[in-house]
Amino acid sequence: MVKITFIGAGSVVFTQNLLTDIYQYPEFKDATIALMDIDPVRLRAAGQMARTIQQRTGASGRIEEHLDRRRALENADFVLNMVQVGMHEATLLDFEIPKKYGLRQTIADTLGIGGIFRFLRTAPVVDSLCRDIEAVAADALLLNYTNPMAMLMLLIFRQSRVHAVGLCHSIQNTAEQLESYMQLEKGSLHYHAAGINHMAWFLRLRYHGEDAYPRLRASMEDDTIRARDPVRFEMFRRFGYFVSESSEHMAEYVPYFIQFPDQVQRLRIPLDEYIRRSEDNLKTFEAVRQKLDSGESFEIRPSNEYAADIMHAVVEDEPCVIYGNVENTGLITNLPSGCCVEVPCLADRNGIQPTAVGALPLQLAALNRTNVNVQELAVAAYTERRREHVYHAALLDPNTTAQLSTDAICAMVDDLFEAHRERLPDFFY
């Protein structure tokens, strides 16, 4: 009998989506679902959600609720990680302190000063999670959904023996968006993408066997379509390939946009966007919790996440192709060896098997390397216990350096260290 453990199960809507996907497969109808969260209120809601979905899908397996992580992990076959350390309070600090120095951000969960400090407070949790998996579920496959994806996966590669892959929905979501921009039927676009998380590139687009990029370029000339994704279309126009994450994300991975007020206005860049999303998430959780408590019905439908497909492929040995965040063992030859890359992967009974892509177009690899620099230094700061590498990471971040002086960057890092003191390792102080 399969056991699937959710870490950070209090992300109730995400847990709802993944469980709906899992229960679509007959072999998981009697799976043990172990839900773990440090927040008893959120854990209770996750348990209510799981039992509701189980009943509505005709599943019958055991559902467990755990505040103790190691107990939840015991003998797990699959572990899904979706923790957010510090929640809304920490997110506000990641925005409000940089804003005092004049630094503007949009999402701040992947790169930049927000991404760096999100990693530093999440790293100890993921590090200890891997130790627990090694101790009580050594053969489990860890499916990581927590951001900053590339930094956390790089930490896992360097610190543990856990079988792991990082999962995101940016590539499959973008493929659907591209179909809508080109007015194609859903599922008709074939693609090949590679790069790094949130900055992977659609290297090939095919529609009915033909190159679809000319059609996308023609679509871009429509002002209405271009306005739906302005930053990404601008990057496409300048660099020749479409990128995998949204305009609001992409705006803060490069130095071309946020520092210029006219660009922010022209491209409708939503500054402080993640604060609004975080506030909405809190409201959504309360609304869902009230529905669960009152027994009110709610819609359940499959998502396009990869987790259930991977688990099905492993258990039933029915291969599928997904896009995964894995270690660069020569997969992309012009990105640093050992960094985290996002490439097509085969999933089957043997686990996750990445595909060798070769070299990216030079301009795309160059853009990726500007982000990889920050990722590697942030991870080195934690693994080598060197606070100075946090400054180095911030001093090399494209958006941060475009807006602030070196003195301001270092002072801002000091303020963030102080603000997040209770969530960061003691060796930084």
C-alpha positions in Angstrom: 0.0 0.0 0.0 1.3 3.4 -1.0 1.9 6.1 1.6 2.0 9.8 0.5 3.1 12.4 3.0 2.2 16.1 2.6 4.6 18.5 4.4 3.0 21.9 4.8 -0.4 20.4 4.2 -2.0 23.6 5.7 -1.7 25.1 2.2 -5.2 23.8 1.9 -6.1 24.7 -1.6 -2.9 23.3 -3.0 -3.5 20.1 -1.0 -7.0 20.0 -2.4 -5.7 20.2 -6.0 -3.0 17.5 -5.5 -5.3 15.1 -3.7 -7.9 15.5 -6.4 -5.2 14.5 -9.0 -4.0 11.6 -6.8 -7.4 10.1 -6.4 -8.0 10.0 -10.1 -5.6 7.1 -10.3 -7.2 3.8 -9.1 -4.0 2.5 -7.5 -4.1 5.5 -5.0 -7.7 5.0 -3.9 -6.5 3.1 -0.8 -3.3 5.0 -0.3 -2.4 6.3 3.1 -2.3 10.1 3.1 -0.3 11.6 5.9 -0.9 15.3 6.4 1.7 17.3 8.4 1.7 21.0 9.4 3.0 23.0 12.4 -0.3 25.0 12.6 -3.0 22.9 14.3 -5.8 25.0 12.8 -4.5 24.6 9.2 -3.8 20.9 9.8 -7.4 20.3 10.9 -8.7 22.1 7.8 -6.4 20.0 5.6 -7.7 16.8 7.3 -11.3 17.9 6.7 -10.5 18.7 3.0 -8.8 15.4 2.5 -11.8 13.4 3.9 -14.2 15.4 1.8 -12.3 14.8 -1.4 -11.9 11.1 -0.4 -15.6 10.7 0.0 -16.5 12.5 -3.2 -14.0 10.5 -5.3 -14.8 7.1 -3.8 -11.4 6.6 -2.2 -11.0 4.7 1.1 -7.5 4.9 2.3 -6.3 6.0 5.7 -5.9 9.7 6.4 -3.5 10.8 9.1 -2.9 14.2 10.7 0.5 14.9 12.2 2.1 17.8 14.0 5.2 15.6 14.4 7.0 15.5 11.0 9.1 12.4 11.5 6.0 10.4 12.4 4.3 11.6 9.3 7.3 10.6 7.2 7.7 7.0 8.5 7.8 4.5 5.6 6.5 7.1 3.1 6.9 6.3 -0.6 6.4 9.9 -1.7 6.9 13.2 0.1 5.3 16.4 -1.1 6.9 19.5 0.3 5.0 22.8 0.2 6.1 24.7 3.3 6.2 28.5 3.6 8.4 29.5 6.5 7.3 32.7 8.2 4.1 32.9 6.1 2.5 36.4 5.6 4.5 38.1 8.3 7.9 37.2 6.8 6.6 38.1 3.3 5.8 41.6 4.5 9.3 42.0 5.9 10.8 40.9 2.6 9.0 43.8 0.9 8.7 46.6 3.5 12.4 46.7 4.5 13.8 46.8 1.0 11.2 49.4 0.1 12.7 51.8 2.7 15.9 51.7 0.7 14.1 52.4 -2.5 14.1 48.8 -3.8 11.0 47.8 -5.6 9.9 44.2 -6.2 6.9 42.3 -7.6 6.9 38.7 -6.3 10.2 38.2 -4.3 9.9 34.5 -3.9 12.5 33.2 -6.4 15.4 35.6 -6.7 16.3 39.1 -5.5 16.6 40.1 -1.9 13.2 38.6 -1.1 14.2 35.3 -2.7 17.5 35.2 -0.9 15.9 35.7 2.6 13.1 33.3 1.8 15.7 30.7 1.0 17.7 31.4 4.2 14.8 30.9 6.5 13.5 27.9 4.5 16.9 26.1 4.2 17.1 24.8 7.8 13.6 23.3 7.5 14.3 21.6 4.2 17.7 20.5 5.4 16.2 18.8 8.5 13.3 17.4 6.4 15.9 15.6 4.3 17.6 14.3 7.4 14.3 12.9 8.6 13.6 11.3 5.2 17.0 9.6 5.2 16.3 8.3 8.7 12.7 6.9 8.3 11.8 6.8 4.6 15.2 6.4 2.8 13.6 5.2 -0.5 11.0 7.9 -0.7 10.9 10.3 -3.6 10.7 13.9 -2.5 8.6 16.2 -4.7 9.4 19.8 -3.8 7.0 22.6 -4.6 8.4 25.1 -2.2 10.1 28.3 -3.5 12.8 29.5 -4.1 12.9 26.3 -6.1 16.4 26.4 -7.6 18.1 27.4 -4.4 16.3 24.7 -2.3 17.0 22.0 -4.9 20.6 23.1 -5.0 20.8 22.7 -1.2 19.2 19.2 -1.5 21.8 18.2 -4.1 24.7 19.3 -2.0 23.5 18.3 1.5 21.6 15.0 1.2 21.2 11.6 -0.4 17.4 12.0 -0.8 15.9 11.2 -4.2 14.3 14.5 -5.1 12.9 16.6 -8.0 11.6 20.1 -8.0 8.2 20.7 -9.5 6.6 23.9 -10.9 3.6 24.6 -13.1 5.2 27.5 -15.1 6.0 25.5 -18.2 2.7 23.8 -18.7 0.8 27.0 -17.7 2.8 29.0 -20.2 2.2 26.5 -23.0 -1.6 27.0 -22.4 -1.2 30.7 -22.5 0.8 30.5 -25.7 -2.0 28.5 -27.3 -4.5 31.2 -26.3 -2.2 34.0 -27.7 -2.0 32.2 -31.0 -5.7 31.1 -30.9 -4.9 27.4 -31.0 -7.0 24.6 -29.7 -6.0 23.5 -26.1 -3.3 20.8 -26.1 -2.3 21.2 -29.7 1.0 23.0 -29.1 4.1 20.8 -28.9 7.1 22.2 -27.2 10.6 21.6 -25.9 11.8 23.8 -23.1 14.9 24.1 -20.9 16.8 26.5 -18.6 16.3 27.2 -14.9 13.2 27.4 -12.8 11.1 30.5 -13.7 13.5 31.2 -16.5 13.3 28.2 -18.8 13.0 28.9 -22.5 10.7 27.5 -25.1 13.4 26.3 -27.5 10.9 24.8 -30.0 7.2 25.4 -30.6 5.4 23.1 -33.0 1.9 23.2 -34.3 0.8 20.4 -36.7 4.4 19.7 -37.4 5.3 23.3 -38.3 7.4 25.9 -36.4 4.9 27.9 -34.4 7.2 30.8 -33.6 6.3 32.8 -36.7 2.7 32.6 -35.6 3.6 33.8 -32.1 5.6 36.7 -33.6 2.5 37.7 -35.7 0.3 37.4 -32.6 2.7 39.7 -30.7 1.8 42.5 -33.2 -1.7 42.6 -31.8 -1.7 45.3 -29.1 -4.4 43.4 -27.1 -2.5 40.2 -27.0 0.8 41.9 -26.2 -0.8 43.8 -23.3 -1.8 40.4 -21.7 1.9 39.6 -21.1 3.9 42.7 -21.8 7.3 42.0 -20.1 7.6 38.5 -21.6 6.7 39.7 -25.1 9.4 42.4 -24.7 11.9 39.8 -23.6 10.8 37.6 -26.6 11.3 40.6 -28.9 14.8 41.3 -27.7 16.1 37.7 -27.1 14.2 35.6 -29.6 12.6 33.0 -27.3 9.6 32.9 -25.0 10.3 32.4 -21.3 8.4 30.2 -18.9 7.3 32.4 -16.0 4.9 35.3 -15.9 5.6 39.0 -16.7 5.3 40.0 -13.1 8.0 37.4 -12.2 10.2 38.1 -15.1 10.3 41.8 -14.5 12.4 41.3 -11.3 14.9 38.7 -12.7 16.5 41.2 -15.1 17.7 44.8 -14.7 15.7 46.4 -17.6 12.4 47.3 -16.1 11.5 48.0 -12.5 14.1 50.8 -12.0 12.4 52.9 -14.7 9.1 54.4 -13.8 8.1 54.8 -17.5 8.7 51.1 -18.1 6.7 50.1 -15.0 3.8 52.2 -16.3 4.1 51.1 -20.0 4.4 47.4 -19.2 2.0 47.6 -16.3 4.4 45.9 -13.9 2.5 45.1 -10.6 4.8 46.2 -7.8 4.2 44.6 -4.5 2.1 42.0 -6.2 3.0 39.1 -3.9 1.8 41.1 -0.8 -1.7 41.2 -2.4 -1.6 37.5 -3.3 -0.5 36.7 0.3 -3.4 38.7 1.7 -5.8 36.9 -0.7 -4.4 33.6 0.3 -5.2 34.3 4.0 -8.8 35.3 3.0 -9.1 32.2 0.8 -8.0 29.9 3.7 -10.6 31.4 6.0 -13.3 31.1 3.4 -12.4 27.4 2.7 -12.2 26.6 6.4 -15.7 28.1 7.0 -17.0 26.0 4.1 -15.5 22.9 5.6 -16.8 23.6 9.0 -20.3 24.2 7.7 -20.3 21.2 5.4 -20.9 23.5 2.4 -20.1 22.0 -1.0 -17.2 23.2 -3.1 -15.9 22.3 -6.6 -13.1 19.8 -7.0 -11.4 19.4 -10.4 -8.1 18.1 -11.6 -5.1 20.4 -11.9 -2.1 20.4 -14.3 0.4 19.7 -11.6 2.9 16.8 -12.2 2.9 15.1 -8.8 0.2 12.6 -9.3 1.4 11.7 -12.8 4.9 11.1 -11.5 3.7 8.8 -8.7 1.5 6.9 -11.1 4.4 6.4 -13.4 6.7 5.2 -10.6 4.1 2.8 -9.0 2.6 1.4 -12.2 5.8 1.7 -14.4 3.8 3.6 -17.0 6.3 6.2 -18.2 5.4 9.9 -18.6 7.4 13.0 -19.4 7.4 16.0 -17.0 9.6 19.1 -16.6 11.6 18.8 -13.5 14.2 20.8 -11.5 17.3 18.6 -11.3 21.0 18.8 -10.9 23.0 19.9 -14.0 25.1 16.8 -14.6 26.0 18.0 -18.1 22.4 18.3 -19.1 22.8 21.9 -20.2 26.4 22.2 -21.3 26.7 26.0 -21.1 25.3 26.4 -17.6 27.5 25.7 -14.5 28.0 22.0 -13.6 26.0 21.1 -10.5 23.5 24.0 -10.7 19.8 23.4 -10.7 18.3 23.2 -14.2 14.7 22.7 -15.4 14.6 20.1 -18.3 12.3 17.4 -19.7 12.5 14.2 -17.5 11.2 10.7 -17.9 9.4 9.3 -14.9 8.9 5.6 -14.5 9.7 2.7 -12.1 13.4 3.9 -12.1 12.4 7.3 -10.7 13.2 10.6 -12.4 15.6 10.5 -15.4 16.5 13.9 -16.9 17.0 14.5 -20.6 20.3 16.0 -21.9 19.5 19.2 -23.7 23.0 20.3 -24.8 23.8 24.0 -25.2 21.2 26.8 -24.9 21.4 29.7 -27.3 24.2 31.9 -26.0 22.0 34.9 -25.0 19.7 32.6 -23.0 22.4 30.9 -21.2 23.9 34.3 -20.3 20.6 35.4 -18.8 20.3 32.2 -16.9 23.8 32.6 -15.5 23.0 36.0 -14.0 20.4 34.2 -11.8 22.5 31.1 -11.2 25.2 33.4 -9.7 22.8 34.6 -7.0 21.4 31.1 -6.3 24.9 29.5 -5.8 26.1 32.3 -3.5 22.9 32.1 -1.4 23.2 28.4 -1.0 27.0 28.7 -0.2 26.1 31.2 2.5 24.1 28.5 4.2 26.2 25.4 3.6 29.5 27.1 4.3 28.0 29.2 7.2 29.4 32.4 5.6 27.3 35.5 6.1 29.5 37.5 3.7 28.1 35.4 0.8 24.6 36.8 1.5 26.0 40.2 0.7 27.7 38.8 -2.4 24.4 37.2 -3.6 22.6 40.5 -3.1 25.3 42.5 -4.8 25.0 40.3 -7.9 21.3 40.3 -8.1 20.2 42.0 -11.4 17.2 43.9 -10.0 18.8 44.9 -6.7 22.0 46.2 -8.3 20.0 48.1 -10.9 18.3 50.1 -8.2 20.7 50.5 -5.2 24.3 51.4 -4.4 26.6 48.9 -2.8 26.3 50.6 0.6 22.6 50.6 0.5 22.5 46.9 -0.5 24.7 45.9 2.4 22.8 48.0 4.9 19.5 46.5 3.7 20.9 43.0 4.1 21.9 43.9 7.7 18.3 45.1 8.4 16.8 41.9 7.0 19.1 39.8 9.1 17.9 41.6 12.2 14.2 41.4 11.2 14.4 37.7 10.4 16.7 36.8 13.3 14.3 34.3 15.0 13.9 32.4 11.7 17.5 32.2 10.6 20.4 29.9 11.8 22.4 31.2 14.7 25.7 30.8 12.8 24.8 33.9 10.8 25.0 36.1 13.9 
